[in-house]
Amino acid sequence: MLSQSVPQIINSVITMAATLVTMIILNPVLTVISILTAAVMLFVTSRFSRLSGKYYVRQQIDLGAVDGFIEEMLDGQKVVKVFCHEEEAMADFHKVNEKLRNSTDKANRYANLLMPVNANIGWISYALVAIVGAILGINGLAGVTIGTVITFVGLNKSFTNPITQVSQQLNFVVNAAAGAQRVFDLMDQEPEIDEGYVELVNAKEDENGQLTESDVRTNLWAWKHPHKAEGTVTYTKQEGGVVFDDVDFGYMDEKIVLHNISLYAKPGQKIAFVGATGAGKTTITNLINRFYDIADGKIRYDGININKIKKPDLRRSLGIVLQDTHLFTGTVMDNIRYGKLDATDEECIRAAKLANADGFIRRLPDGYDTMLTGDGANLSQGQRQLLAIARAAVADPPALILDEATSSIDTRTEKLVQAGMDALMKGRTTFVIAHRLSTVKNSDCIMVMEQGRIIERGTHDELIEKKGKYYQLYTGNFAAQG
């Protein structure tokens, strides 16, 4: 549209304007005929463009549906084959593909009819000008001569041809606008707002216990508070204390999924969340990261309202290992180094050993230089999760969130990884989500969640003594294993 249609339209408009002025000067009566036929052409163009535009929009929607369907079927190819759904998948594809065929057929039908229709109206205009001009010239009316008629039919063609050309270009414009609408919808999305002003910085401590900012990594972190009114800056040591004060949250305003959540994680404590799927465990960790903002209550990090902390600094202070691991195209070393881009090879290897990933990495064809593609498709789910743990380890964050971090690891490897993670968690505030209750026994506090509420809290021994929900989960877990 930008490279062809717009220049063509500008050229056609200028040509029509110049030709119209010449025609009016030459003979106003014959000009009226040309203007009337041009008006008919513009009316036809607007009607056909509206019809084709409607179907071009539908074509883009149907094209998105077909592309999405194909991608979904290819990603889930194994599932399709396991359940022998090839014929059903093909039938579903024919349905969405037929919709695309129909919308494309109608869009192109109206678009391709427009130019021939306008071309014929242009020839009718040409013939009318010639006939009327000849009658006027023969009878000596309106100052028309044979020379005027010959000149005018040429001008008439120059006047109607650009409309025909513009009508052809309008199809490209309408098609482009229909396709661009989805891009514009994405561009119109509101960006994430960050009104925080407290930053996380490397710090060093002098003999008097005063904190100052450091340009190099010191493994001592501090929150930097700028005070604009006084023009001063104060530093608070980052320790990892997190407080939820009567927090409510809902993904939609009308449906609250977390109710009256209150918890106190002291610096260095290991806090575990257990409960049924959908109880709200992962949602709590997403609130700490400010992937979502709470509906009511307050969340404080080292005594600072997290709304006042810049989002990148807040997230930098938290190392996260998610249940669903994502690996990037690159070497194994690159994927581990993603946690800390300036990490040396030795630091990455040390982190891999801590996560018990070093053994399987060295057995890969090129060791740490093995290329990973397709989200690490050449690795098992458990190996990918070990790399994610190593990535968090090399980042050496002040606090940790482990969301089912060992869910894809066998029990023998889990014990080794658990020992490495315990070393990683030492001195750090850690939030652990786990369904294997054996992995959270040594937590300082266990929160039992049900339907968005904390129904029990305490240490493993305290909760076993209560013989409540945790007791049922724990004993049922081992009964199932036995």
C-alpha positions in Angstrom: 0.0 0.0 0.0 2.7 2.5 1.0 5.1 1.7 -1.9 2.5 1.5 -4.7 -1.1 2.5 -3.8 -0.4 5.8 -2.1 1.9 7.2 -4.8 -0.6 6.0 -7.5 -3.5 7.7 -5.7 -1.6 11.0 -5.4 -0.6 10.9 -9.0 -4.2 10.1 -10.1 -5.7 13.0 -8.0 -3.2 15.5 -9.5 -3.9 14.3 -13.0 -7.7 14.5 -12.5 -7.5 18.0 -11.1 -5.3 19.3 -13.9 -7.5 17.6 -16.6 -10.7 19.0 -15.0 -9.4 22.6 -15.1 -8.4 22.1 -18.8 -11.9 20.6 -19.6 -13.7 23.5 -17.9 -11.7 26.1 -19.8 -12.2 24.2 -23.1 -16.0 23.5 -22.8 -18.1 23.6 -19.6 -21.1 21.8 -21.2 -19.1 18.7 -22.2 -17.3 18.9 -18.8 -20.7 18.3 -17.0 -21.1 14.9 -18.8 -17.6 13.9 -17.7 -18.3 15.0 -14.1 -21.6 13.1 -14.0 -20.0 9.8 -15.2 -17.1 10.3 -12.8 -19.6 10.7 -10.0 -21.2 7.4 -11.0 -17.7 5.7 -11.0 -17.0 7.1 -7.5 -20.3 5.8 -6.2 -19.7 2.4 -7.7 -16.2 2.4 -6.2 -17.4 3.3 -2.7 -20.1 0.6 -2.8 -17.8 -2.2 -4.0 -14.9 -1.1 -1.7 -17.3 -1.3 1.3 -18.3 -4.8 0.3 -14.8 -6.0 -0.4 -13.5 -4.3 2.8 -16.0 -6.2 4.9 -14.9 -9.5 3.5 -11.2 -8.5 3.7 -11.6 -8.0 7.4 -13.3 -11.3 7.7 -10.5 -12.9 5.6 -7.9 -11.6 8.1 -9.9 -13.1 11.0 -10.3 -16.4 9.2 -6.6 -16.4 8.2 -5.6 -16.0 11.9 -7.9 -18.9 12.8 -6.3 -21.1 10.2 -2.8 -20.2 11.2 -3.6 -20.7 14.9 -5.2 -24.1 14.2 -2.2 -25.3 12.2 0.2 -24.2 14.9 -1.8 -25.8 17.6 -2.1 -29.1 15.7 1.7 -29.2 14.9 2.6 -28.4 18.6 0.2 -31.1 19.8 1.0 -33.6 17.0 1.9 -36.4 19.5 -1.4 -36.0 21.3 -3.3 -36.1 18.0 -1.6 -39.3 17.0 -1.9 -41.0 20.5 -5.6 -40.5 20.4 -5.9 -41.3 16.7 -7.5 -37.9 16.0 -6.0 -37.4 12.5 -9.3 -37.6 10.7 -11.1 -35.4 13.2 -8.2 -32.8 13.0 -8.4 -32.9 9.3 -12.2 -32.4 9.4 -11.8 -29.4 11.8 -9.1 -28.0 9.5 -11.5 -28.2 6.5 -14.1 -26.2 8.4 -11.8 -23.3 9.3 -10.2 -23.5 5.8 -13.6 -23.4 4.1 -14.4 -20.2 6.0 -11.2 -18.7 4.8 -11.9 -19.8 1.2 -15.4 -18.2 1.3 -14.3 -14.9 2.8 -11.3 -14.7 0.4 -13.5 -15.6 -2.6 -16.0 -12.9 -1.8 -13.4 -10.2 -1.0 -11.6 -10.9 -4.3 -14.8 -11.2 -6.3 -15.9 -7.6 -5.4 -12.4 -6.3 -5.6 -11.8 -7.8 -9.1 -15.2 -6.7 -10.4 -14.5 -3.0 -9.6 -11.9 -2.2 -12.2 -13.8 -3.7 -15.2 -17.1 -2.0 -14.1 -15.3 1.3 -13.8 -13.5 0.8 -17.1 -16.8 0.2 -18.9 -18.4 3.3 -17.3 -15.3 5.2 -18.5 -15.9 4.0 -22.1 -19.6 4.9 -21.8 -18.5 8.4 -20.8 -16.1 8.5 -23.7 -18.9 7.5 -26.1 -21.4 10.0 -24.6 -18.9 12.9 -24.9 -18.2 12.0 -28.5 -22.0 11.7 -29.4 -23.1 14.8 -27.6 -20.1 16.8 -28.8 -20.7 15.7 -32.4 -24.4 16.8 -32.2 -23.4 20.1 -30.7 -20.6 20.6 -33.2 -22.7 19.8 -36.2 -25.4 22.2 -35.0 -22.9 24.9 -34.0 -24.2 24.9 -30.4 -22.3 25.8 -27.1 -19.3 26.9 -29.2 -18.4 23.3 -29.9 -16.3 22.5 -33.0 -15.1 19.2 -34.4 -11.6 20.1 -33.1 -13.0 20.7 -29.6 -14.7 17.3 -29.7 -11.5 15.5 -30.8 -9.5 17.2 -28.0 -12.2 16.7 -25.4 -12.6 12.9 -25.8 -8.8 12.6 -25.2 -9.2 14.8 -22.0 -12.3 12.7 -21.0 -10.2 9.5 -21.1 -7.4 11.2 -19.1 -10.1 12.2 -16.5 -11.8 8.8 -16.1 -8.7 6.6 -16.4 -7.2 7.8 -13.0 -10.5 6.8 -11.3 -10.2 3.3 -12.7 -6.6 3.1 -11.5 -7.5 4.5 -8.1 -10.3 1.9 -7.7 -7.8 -0.8 -8.3 -5.4 0.6 -5.7 -8.3 1.0 -3.2 -8.5 -2.8 -3.0 -4.9 -2.9 -1.8 -5.6 -0.1 0.6 -8.7 -1.9 2.1 -6.8 -5.2 2.3 -3.9 -3.5 4.0 -6.1 -1.7 6.4 -7.9 -4.9 7.4 -4.5 -6.6 8.0 -3.1 -3.6 9.8 -6.1 -3.5 12.2 -4.7 -6.4 14.2 -1.3 -4.7 14.5 -3.0 -1.4 15.5 -5.0 -3.3 18.2 -1.7 -4.6 19.6 0.0 -1.2 19.4 -3.0 0.4 21.2 -2.6 -1.8 24.3 -1.7 0.1 27.4 1.9 -0.5 28.4 2.8 -1.6 31.9 2.8 1.4 34.2 5.7 1.8 36.6 5.4 4.6 39.1 8.1 3.2 41.5 11.1 5.2 42.4 13.0 3.0 44.9 16.0 1.2 43.2 18.0 -1.9 44.1 21.7 -1.1 44.1 25.0 -2.8 45.0 26.2 -1.4 48.3 29.2 -1.5 50.6 29.2 -1.0 54.4 31.9 1.1 56.2 33.1 0.6 59.8 30.2 2.7 61.2 27.6 0.5 59.5 26.8 3.3 56.9 25.8 2.1 53.5 27.1 3.6 50.3 26.4 2.7 46.6 29.0 0.6 44.8 29.8 0.4 41.1 30.9 -3.3 41.4 28.9 -6.3 42.5 29.5 -6.7 46.3 26.7 -9.3 47.1 25.4 -6.7 49.5 22.2 -5.2 48.2 20.4 -2.0 49.3 17.3 -0.1 48.5 18.0 3.4 47.3 15.4 5.9 48.4 15.6 9.3 46.7 14.0 12.1 48.7 13.2 14.8 46.2 12.0 17.4 48.7 15.2 17.3 50.7 17.4 16.4 47.7 18.9 13.5 49.7 19.3 9.8 49.2 19.0 7.1 51.9 20.0 3.4 51.7 18.2 0.4 53.4 19.8 -3.0 53.5 18.0 -5.5 51.3 17.3 -8.4 53.6 14.2 -10.1 52.0 11.5 -9.5 54.6 8.0 -9.8 52.9 4.7 -8.9 54.5 1.2 -9.4 53.1 -1.3 -7.2 55.0 -4.9 -8.3 54.4 -4.4 -8.6 50.7 -7.3 -9.2 48.3 -6.9 -9.9 44.6 -8.9 -10.8 41.5 -7.9 -11.1 37.8 -11.3 -9.4 37.2 -12.7 -6.8 39.6 -15.9 -8.6 40.0 -14.3 -12.0 40.9 -11.9 -12.0 43.8 -9.7 -15.1 43.9 -7.5 -14.3 47.0 -9.2 -13.3 50.2 -7.6 -11.6 53.3 -4.1 -13.0 52.7 -1.8 -12.0 55.6 1.7 -13.5 56.0 5.0 -12.5 57.4 8.2 -13.8 55.9 11.2 -12.8 58.0 14.6 -12.3 56.3 16.2 -15.7 55.5 13.0 -17.7 56.2 11.7 -20.5 53.9 8.0 -20.1 53.4 6.1 -22.9 51.7 2.6 -22.9 50.1 0.7 -26.1 49.8 -2.8 -26.9 48.7 -4.9 -28.2 45.9 -4.4 -27.0 42.3 -6.2 -23.7 41.8 -5.9 -22.7 45.5 -4.0 -19.5 44.6 -0.4 -20.5 45.4 1.2 -19.3 42.2 -1.0 -16.2 42.2 0.6 -15.1 45.5 4.1 -15.3 44.0 2.9 -13.3 40.9 1.8 -10.6 43.3 5.2 -10.3 44.9 6.7 -9.8 41.4 3.9 -7.3 40.6 2.9 -9.2 37.5 -0.5 -8.1 38.8 -1.5 -5.4 41.2 -3.6 -6.2 44.2 -7.2 -5.0 44.7 -6.9 -4.2 48.4 -4.4 -4.4 51.3 -0.6 -3.9 51.1 2.5 -5.9 50.3 5.7 -4.7 51.9 9.2 -5.7 50.9 11.8 -4.9 53.6 9.2 -2.4 55.0 8.8 -0.7 51.6 5.4 -0.8 49.8 6.2 -2.7 46.6 4.3 0.0 44.6 7.1 2.4 45.4 9.8 0.0 44.1 10.7 0.1 40.4 9.4 -3.1 38.8 12.8 -4.1 37.2 14.6 -3.6 40.5 11.9 -5.6 42.4 12.1 -8.5 39.9 15.9 -8.3 39.9 15.8 -9.0 43.6 13.9 -12.2 43.1 15.3 -15.4 41.5 12.5 -17.4 40.0 12.3 -21.1 39.0 9.0 -21.8 37.4 7.2 -25.1 36.8 7.2 -24.5 33.0 10.8 -24.0 32.0 11.7 -21.8 28.9 15.0 -22.2 27.3 16.4 -19.9 24.5 18.1 -20.8 21.3 21.8 -20.9 22.1 24.4 -23.0 24.0 23.8 -24.6 27.4 26.3 -22.1 28.8 24.4 -19.2 27.3 21.1 -20.4 28.9 22.7 -20.7 32.3 24.4 -17.3 31.9 21.0 -15.8 31.1 20.6 -15.4 34.9 23.7 -13.1 35.0 25.0 -11.9 31.7 28.5 -11.0 33.1 29.0 -14.4 34.8 32.2 -16.2 33.9 32.3 -19.8 32.7 33.6 -20.9 36.1 30.6 -19.3 37.8 28.1 -21.0 35.4 29.8 -24.4 35.9 29.7 -23.9 39.7 25.9 -23.1 39.4 25.4 -26.2 37.3 27.1 -28.3 39.9 25.0 -26.7 42.6 21.8 -27.7 40.7 23.3 -31.2 40.0 23.1 -30.4 36.2 26.9 -30.7 35.6 26.7 -34.5 35.1 24.2 -34.7 32.3 25.6 -31.5 30.6 29.1 -33.1 30.3 27.4 -36.2 28.7 25.9 -34.0 25.9 27.6 -34.1 22.5 29.4 -30.8 23.0 29.1 -30.4 26.8 28.4 -26.8 27.8 28.7 -25.8 24.1 25.8 -28.0 23.0 23.3 -25.9 21.0 19.7 -25.9 22.2 16.9 -25.1 19.8 13.1 -25.3 20.0 12.9 -24.5 23.7 15.4 -27.2 24.5 13.5 -29.9 22.7 16.6 -32.2 22.6 16.5 -32.3 26.5 14.1 -34.1 28.8 11.7 -32.0 30.9 13.8 -32.8 34.1 17.0 -31.7 32.4 15.4 -28.5 31.3 14.3 -27.8 34.9 17.8 -28.5 36.2 19.1 -25.8 33.8 16.4 -23.4 35.1 17.6 -24.0 38.6 21.2 -23.4 37.5 20.2 -20.2 35.8 18.6 -19.0 39.1 21.7 -20.1 41.0 24.1 -18.1 38.9 22.0 -15.0 39.3 22.7 -15.2 43.0 19.5 -13.2 43.9 18.7 -11.9 47.4 15.4 -13.8 47.4 14.0 -16.9 45.7 10.6 -18.1 44.4 10.5 -21.8 43.5 7.2 -22.8 41.8 7.2 -26.6 41.7 10.9 -26.4 40.8 11.4 -30.1 41.2 8.1 -31.4 39.7 9.8 -33.0 36.7 12.8 -34.6 38.5 12.9 -38.1 39.7 13.0 -38.7 43.5 16.7 -39.7 43.6 17.8 -36.6 41.6 15.4 -34.5 43.7 17.3 -35.3 46.9 20.5 -34.2 45.3 19.0 -31.1 43.9 17.2 -30.4 47.1 20.6 -30.3 48.9 21.9 -27.9 46.3 18.8 -25.7 46.6 19.1 -25.7 50.4 22.6 -24.4 49.9 21.3 -21.8 47.4 18.5 -20.8 49.8 20.7 -20.4 52.8 20.4 -16.8 54.1 17.8 -16.0 51.5 14.1 -15.5 51.9 12.5 -18.2 49.9 9.0 -18.9 48.8 8.4 -22.5 47.8 5.3 -23.9 46.1 5.2 -27.7 46.2 2.8 -30.6 45.8 5.4 -33.1 47.1 5.0 -32.3 50.8 8.3 -34.1 51.5 10.1 -31.2 49.9 8.7 -28.6 52.3 9.1 -30.4 55.6 12.1 -28.3 56.7 10.3 -25.0 55.9 10.1 -22.3 58.7 6.4 -21.8 58.0 4.0 -23.8 55.8 0.8 -22.0 54.5 -2.0 -24.3 53.6 -4.3 -22.7 51.0 -7.8 -23.6 50.0 -10.0 -21.6 47.6 -7.9 -18.4 47.8 -7.6 -18.4 51.6 -4.9 -19.4 54.1 -6.7 -22.0 56.3 -3.7 -23.3 58.2 -0.1 -22.1 59.0 2.8 -23.4 61.0 5.8 -25.7 60.9 5.5 -29.3 59.7 5.3 -30.7 63.2 2.8 -28.1 64.4 0.5 -28.8 61.4 0.8 -32.6 61.9 -0.3 -32.2 65.5 -3.4 -30.2 64.5 -4.5 -33.1 62.3 -6.2 -30.7 59.9 -6.0 -30.2 56.1 -2.2 -30.5 56.0 -2.3 -33.7 58.0 -4.8 -35.1 55.5 -2.6 -34.0 52.5 0.6 -35.4 54.1 -0.7 -38.7 55.2 -2.8 -39.2 52.0 0.4 -38.4 50.0 2.4 -41.2 51.7 -0.6 -43.6 51.6 -0.8 -43.0 47.9 3.0 -43.7 47.6 2.7 -46.8 49.6 
